[in-house]
Amino acid sequence: MDAVVTGAGGFIGGHLVAALLAEGKTVRAVDAKPLDEWWQVHRQAENVTKCLEGIDTCEAAVAGTAEVYHLAADMGEWASSRASELC
């Protein structure tokens, strides 16, 4: 696996996954949200629903990858209250 993208279910993370795949890289896309809530899902990526709160979970998510792009964040109430403004 060339790269892992945390926060891959978000707007920016999804676009980063697409760009990495376009470069010919293999990508593990990770997000805590269920796949049906991701902005975009790329079939060519290894899509993983996983909460990254613990060290063991983080280590498992990045195992065997050469690059890590960490975009995961808890947007909390701000994201849900402003979601309609972002689209």
Secondary structure, 3 states (H helix, E strand, C coil): CCEEEECCCCHHHHHHHHHHHHCCCCEEEEECCCHHHCCCCCCCCEEEECCCCCHHHHHHHHCCCCEEEECCCCCHHHHHHHHHHHC
